[in-house]
Amino acid sequence: MNPSTCEISDRDWEMIQKVLPNEIYKGHGSLGGRPHADLRRTFCGILHFVRSGCQWDLVPKCYGARSTLEKYFAKWVHFGSFDQLMTESLELYDRVIGIKWKF
């Protein structure tokens, strides 16, 4: 998959960005050092890792360095971003399509 054609729509990316924590970006890139990673490309790389079940080393390099993907994944998990995205996605799906829960 080419990162410029990531499967995340612009509308979905807007929702995803709202869930990603701003705190992890403070102090990086603005005063020198490495620039921030492209978050959309990084998120797509993490999705590739999760969907495929591959090792970090096998995620295509077009998504960024393995260490970058691992770092952002760990921080987003720590801040609860993926849990929040899952919850919001299920709530949206339930409102639009309807989930037939069976208990």
TIRO-2110 file (N, C-alpha, C; in Angstrom, 1 decimal):
// TIRO-2110
0.8, -1.2, 0.0, N, 1, A
0.0, 0.0, 0.0, CA, 1, A
0.9, 1.2, 0.0, C, 1, A
0.6, 2.2, -0.8, N, 2, A
1.3, 3.5, -0.9, CA, 2, A
0.7, 4.4, 0.2, C, 2, A
1.5, 5.0, 1.0, N, 3, A
1.0, 5.9, 2.0, CA, 3, A
0.2, 7.1, 1.5, C, 3, A
0.4, 7.5, 0.2, N, 4, A
-0.4, 8.6, -0.3, CA, 4, A
-1.8, 8.1, -0.7, C, 4, A
-2.0, 6.8, -0.7, N, 5, A
-3.3, 6.3, -1.0, CA, 5, A
-3.8, 5.5, 0.2, C, 5, A
-3.5, 6.0, 1.3, N, 6, A
-4.0, 5.3, 2.6, CA, 6, A
-5.5, 5.1, 2.5, C, 6, A
-5.9, 4.0, 3.1, N, 7, A
-7.4, 3.7, 3.1, CA, 7, A
-8.2, 4.6, 4.0, C, 7, A
-7.6, 5.4, 4.7, N, 8, A
-8.4, 6.3, 5.7, CA, 8, A
-8.9, 7.5, 4.9, C, 8, A
-10.2, 7.6, 4.9, N, 9, A
-10.8, 8.8, 4.2, CA, 9, A
-10.5, 10.1, 5.0, C, 9, A
-10.7, 11.2, 4.3, N, 10, A
-10.4, 12.5, 5.0, CA, 10, A
-11.4, 12.7, 6.2, C, 10, A
-12.6, 12.3, 6.0, N, 11, A
-13.6, 12.4, 7.1, CA, 11, A
-13.2, 11.6, 8.3, C, 11, A
-12.8, 10.3, 8.0, N, 12, A
-12.4, 9.4, 9.1, CA, 12, A
-11.1, 10.0, 9.8, C, 12, A
-10.2, 10.5, 9.0, N, 13, A
-9.0, 11.0, 9.5, CA, 13, A
-9.2, 12.2, 10.5, C, 13, A
-10.2, 13.0, 10.2, N, 14, A
-10.6, 14.1, 11.0, CA, 14, A
-11.0, 13.6, 12.4, C, 14, A
-11.8, 12.5, 12.4, N, 15, A
-12.2, 11.9, 13.7, CA, 15, A
-11.0, 11.3, 14.4, C, 15, A
-10.2, 10.6, 13.7, N, 16, A
-9.0, 10.0, 14.3, CA, 16, A
-8.1, 11.0, 15.0, C, 16, A
-7.8, 12.1, 14.3, N, 17, A
-6.9, 13.1, 14.8, CA, 17, A
-7.4, 13.7, 16.1, C, 17, A
-8.7, 13.8, 16.3, N, 18, A
-9.3, 14.4, 17.5, CA, 18, A
-9.0, 13.5, 18.7, C, 18, A
-8.8, 12.2, 18.4, N, 19, A
-8.5, 11.2, 19.5, CA, 19, A
-7.1, 11.1, 19.9, C, 19, A
-6.2, 11.4, 18.9, N, 20, A
-4.8, 11.3, 19.2, CA, 20, A
-4.3, 12.4, 20.2, C, 20, A
-3.5, 12.1, 21.2, N, 21, A
-3.2, 13.0, 22.2, CA, 21, A
-2.1, 14.1, 21.7, C, 21, A
-2.4, 15.3, 22.0, N, 22, A
-1.4, 16.4, 21.6, CA, 22, A
-0.2, 16.4, 22.5, C, 22, A
-0.3, 15.9, 23.7, N, 23, A
0.7, 16.0, 24.7, CA, 23, A
2.0, 15.3, 24.3, C, 23, A
1.9, 14.3, 23.4, N, 24, A
3.2, 13.6, 23.1, CA, 24, A
4.0, 14.3, 22.1, C, 24, A
3.5, 15.4, 21.5, N, 25, A
4.2, 16.1, 20.5, CA, 25, A
5.0, 17.3, 21.0, C, 25, A
4.7, 17.7, 22.3, N, 26, A
5.4, 18.9, 22.9, CA, 26, A
6.9, 18.6, 22.9, C, 26, A
7.6, 19.7, 22.6, N, 27, A
9.1, 19.6, 22.7, CA, 27, A
9.8, 18.9, 21.6, C, 27, A
9.1, 18.5, 20.6, N, 28, A
9.7, 17.8, 19.5, CA, 28, A
9.6, 18.7, 18.2, C, 28, A
10.7, 18.7, 17.5, N, 29, A
10.6, 19.3, 16.1, CA, 29, A
10.7, 20.8, 16.0, C, 29, A
10.1, 21.6, 17.0, N, 30, A
10.0, 23.0, 16.8, CA, 30, A
11.3, 23.7, 17.1, C, 30, A
12.2, 23.2, 17.9, N, 31, A
13.5, 23.8, 18.3, CA, 31, A
14.7, 23.0, 17.7, C, 31, A
14.5, 22.5, 16.6, N, 32, A
15.5, 21.7, 16.0, CA, 32, A
15.3, 20.2, 16.2, C, 32, A
16.2, 19.4, 15.9, N, 33, A
16.0, 18.0, 16.0, CA, 33, A
15.2, 17.4, 14.9, C, 33, A
14.7, 16.2, 15.1, N, 34, A
13.9, 15.6, 14.0, CA, 34, A
12.5, 16.2, 13.9, C, 34, A
12.0, 16.4, 12.7, N, 35, A
10.7, 16.9, 12.5, CA, 35, A
9.7, 15.8, 12.9, C, 35, A
8.5, 16.2, 13.2, N, 36, A
7.4, 15.2, 13.6, CA, 36, A
7.2, 14.3, 12.4, C, 36, A
6.8, 13.1, 12.8, N, 37, A
6.4, 12.1, 11.7, CA, 37, A
5.1, 12.5, 11.1, C, 37, A
4.8, 12.1, 9.9, N, 38, A
3.5, 12.3, 9.3, CA, 38, A
2.5, 11.4, 10.0, C, 38, A
1.6, 12.0, 10.8, N, 39, A
0.8, 11.1, 11.6, CA, 39, A
-0.2, 10.2, 10.8, C, 39, A
-0.7, 10.7, 9.7, N, 40, A
-1.6, 9.9, 8.9, CA, 40, A
-0.9, 8.7, 8.4, C, 40, A
0.3, 8.9, 7.8, N, 41, A
1.2, 7.8, 7.3, CA, 41, A
1.5, 6.9, 8.4, C, 41, A
1.9, 7.4, 9.6, N, 42, A
2.3, 6.6, 10.7, CA, 42, A
1.1, 5.7, 11.2, C, 42, A
-0.1, 6.3, 11.2, N, 43, A
-1.3, 5.6, 11.6, CA, 43, A
-1.6, 4.5, 10.6, C, 43, A
-1.4, 4.8, 9.3, N, 44, A
-1.6, 3.7, 8.3, CA, 44, A
-0.6, 2.6, 8.5, C, 44, A
0.6, 2.9, 8.8, N, 45, A
1.6, 1.9, 9.1, CA, 45, A
1.3, 1.0, 10.3, C, 45, A
0.7, 1.6, 11.3, N, 46, A
0.3, 0.9, 12.5, CA, 46, A
-0.9, 0.0, 12.1, C, 46, A
-1.8, 0.5, 11.3, N, 47, A
-3.0, -0.3, 10.8, CA, 47, A
-2.5, -1.5, 10.0, C, 47, A
-1.5, -1.3, 9.2, N, 48, A
-0.9, -2.4, 8.4, CA, 48, A
-0.3, -3.5, 9.4, C, 48, A
0.4, -3.0, 10.4, N, 49, A
1.0, -3.9, 11.4, CA, 49, A
-0.1, -4.7, 12.1, C, 49, A
-1.2, -4.0, 12.5, N, 50, A
-2.3, -4.7, 13.3, CA, 50, A
-3.1, -5.6, 12.4, C, 50, A
-3.4, -5.2, 11.2, N, 51, A
-4.2, -6.0, 10.3, CA, 51, A
-3.4, -7.3, 9.8, C, 51, A
-2.2, -7.1, 9.5, N, 52, A
-1.4, -8.2, 8.9, CA, 52, A
-0.9, -9.1, 9.9, C, 52, A
-0.6, -8.6, 11.1, N, 53, A
0.0, -9.5, 12.2, CA, 53, A
1.5, -9.7, 12.0, C, 53, A
2.0, -8.9, 11.1, N, 54, A
3.5, -9.1, 10.8, CA, 54, A
4.3, -8.5, 11.9, C, 54, A
5.6, -8.7, 11.8, N, 55, A
6.5, -8.1, 12.8, CA, 55, A
6.8, -6.6, 12.3, C, 55, A
7.2, -5.8, 13.3, N, 56, A
7.4, -4.4, 13.0, CA, 56, A
8.4, -4.2, 11.8, C, 56, A
9.4, -5.1, 11.8, N, 57, A
10.4, -5.0, 10.8, CA, 57, A
9.9, -5.3, 9.4, C, 57, A
8.7, -5.9, 9.3, N, 58, A
8.1, -6.3, 8.0, CA, 58, A
7.1, -5.3, 7.5, C, 58, A
6.8, -4.2, 8.3, N, 59, A
5.9, -3.2, 7.8, CA, 59, A
6.7, -2.4, 6.7, C, 59, A
6.0, -2.2, 5.5, N, 60, A
6.7, -1.5, 4.4, CA, 60, A
7.3, -0.2, 4.9, C, 60, A
8.5, 0.1, 4.4, N, 61, A
9.3, 1.3, 4.8, CA, 61, A
8.5, 2.6, 4.4, C, 61, A
7.6, 2.5, 3.4, N, 62, A
6.9, 3.7, 3.0, CA, 62, A
6.1, 4.3, 4.1, C, 62, A
5.8, 3.5, 5.2, N, 63, A
5.1, 4.0, 6.3, CA, 63, A
5.9, 4.7, 7.4, C, 63, A
7.2, 4.6, 7.2, N, 64, A
8.1, 5.2, 8.2, CA, 64, A
9.0, 4.2, 8.8, C, 64, A
9.9, 4.7, 9.6, N, 65, A
10.9, 3.8, 10.3, CA, 65, A
10.1, 2.9, 11.4, C, 65, A
10.6, 1.7, 11.5, N, 66, A
10.0, 0.8, 12.5, CA, 66, A
10.0, 1.4, 13.9, C, 66, A
11.1, 2.1, 14.3, N, 67, A
11.2, 2.7, 15.6, CA, 67, A
10.1, 3.8, 15.8, C, 67, A
9.8, 4.5, 14.7, N, 68, A
8.8, 5.6, 14.8, CA, 68, A
7.4, 5.0, 15.0, C, 68, A
7.1, 3.9, 14.2, N, 69, A
5.8, 3.2, 14.3, CA, 69, A
5.7, 2.7, 15.7, C, 69, A
6.7, 2.0, 16.2, N, 70, A
6.6, 1.4, 17.5, CA, 70, A
6.4, 2.5, 18.6, C, 70, A
7.1, 3.6, 18.5, N, 71, A
7.0, 4.7, 19.5, CA, 71, A
5.6, 5.3, 19.5, C, 71, A
5.1, 5.6, 18.3, N, 72, A
3.7, 6.2, 18.3, CA, 72, A
2.7, 5.2, 18.7, C, 72, A
2.8, 3.9, 18.3, N, 73, A
1.9, 2.9, 18.7, CA, 73, A
1.8, 2.8, 20.3, C, 73, A
3.0, 2.7, 20.9, N, 74, A
3.1, 2.6, 22.3, CA, 74, A
2.5, 3.8, 23.0, C, 74, A
2.7, 5.0, 22.5, N, 75, A
2.2, 6.2, 23.1, CA, 75, A
0.7, 6.3, 23.0, C, 75, A
0.2, 6.0, 21.8, N, 76, A
-1.2, 6.0, 21.5, CA, 76, A
-2.0, 5.0, 22.4, C, 76, A
-1.4, 3.8, 22.6, N, 77, A
-2.0, 2.8, 23.4, CA, 77, A
-2.0, 3.3, 24.9, C, 77, A
-0.9, 3.9, 25.3, N, 78, A
-0.7, 4.4, 26.7, CA, 78, A
-1.8, 5.5, 27.0, C, 78, A
-2.1, 6.3, 26.0, N, 79, A
-3.0, 7.4, 26.2, CA, 79, A
-4.5, 6.9, 25.9, C, 79, A
-4.7, 5.7, 25.6, N, 80, A
-6.0, 5.2, 25.4, CA, 80, A
-6.7, 5.5, 24.1, C, 80, A
-5.9, 6.0, 23.1, N, 81, A
-6.4, 6.4, 21.8, CA, 81, A
-7.1, 5.3, 21.1, C, 81, A
-6.5, 4.1, 21.1, N, 82, A
-7.1, 3.0, 20.3, CA, 82, A
-8.4, 2.6, 21.0, C, 82, A
-8.5, 2.5, 22.3, N, 83, A
-9.7, 2.2, 23.0, CA, 83, A
-10.8, 3.2, 22.7, C, 83, A
-10.4, 4.4, 22.7, N, 84, A
-11.4, 5.5, 22.4, CA, 84, A
-11.9, 5.4, 20.9, C, 84, A
-11.0, 5.1, 20.0, N, 85, A
-11.4, 5.0, 18.6, CA, 85, A
-12.3, 3.8, 18.4, C, 85, A
-12.0, 2.7, 19.1, N, 86, A
-12.9, 1.5, 19.0, CA, 86, A
-14.3, 1.9, 19.5, C, 86, A
-14.3, 2.5, 20.7, N, 87, A
-15.6, 2.9, 21.3, CA, 87, A
-16.4, 3.8, 20.4, C, 87, A
-15.8, 4.9, 19.9, N, 88, A
-16.5, 5.8, 19.0, CA, 88, A
-16.9, 5.2, 17.7, C, 88, A
-16.1, 4.3, 17.2, N, 89, A
-16.4, 3.6, 15.9, CA, 89, A
-17.7, 2.7, 16.1, C, 89, A
-17.7, 2.0, 17.2, N, 90, A
-18.8, 1.1, 17.5, CA, 90, A
-20.1, 1.9, 17.7, C, 90, A
-20.0, 3.0, 18.5, N, 91, A
-21.2, 3.9, 18.7, CA, 91, A
-21.7, 4.5, 17.4, C, 91, A
-20.8, 4.9, 16.5, N, 92, A
-21.2, 5.4, 15.2, CA, 92, A
-21.9, 4.4, 14.4, C, 92, A
-21.2, 3.2, 14.3, N, 93, A
-21.8, 2.1, 13.6, CA, 93, A
-23.2, 1.7, 14.1, C, 93, A
-23.4, 1.7, 15.4, N, 94, A
-24.6, 1.4, 16.0, CA, 94, A
-25.7, 2.4, 15.6, C, 94, A
-25.3, 3.7, 15.6, N, 95, A
-26.3, 4.8, 15.3, CA, 95, A
-26.7, 4.7, 13.8, C, 95, A
-25.7, 4.4, 12.9, N, 96, A
-26.0, 4.4, 11.5, CA, 96, A
-26.6, 3.1, 11.0, C, 96, A
-26.0, 2.0, 11.4, N, 97, A
-26.4, 0.7, 10.9, CA, 97, A
-27.2, -0.1, 11.9, C, 97, A
-26.8, 0.0, 13.1, N, 98, A
-27.4, -0.8, 14.2, CA, 98, A
-26.7, -2.1, 14.5, C, 98, A
-26.4, -2.3, 15.7, N, 99, A
-25.7, -3.5, 16.1, CA, 99, A
-26.7, -4.4, 16.9, C, 99, A
-26.9, -5.6, 16.5, N, 100, A
-27.8, -6.5, 17.1, CA, 100, A
-27.0, -7.3, 18.1, C, 100, A
-27.0, -6.7, 19.3, N, 101, A
-26.2, -7.3, 20.4, CA, 101, A
-27.0, -8.5, 20.9, C, 101, A
-26.2, -9.6, 21.2, N, 102, A
-26.8, -10.8, 21.7, CA, 102, A
-26.1, -11.1, 23.0, C, 102, A
-26.8, -11.2, 24.1, N, 103, A
-26.2, -11.5, 25.4, CA, 103, A
-26.7, -12.8, 25.9, C, 103, A
END
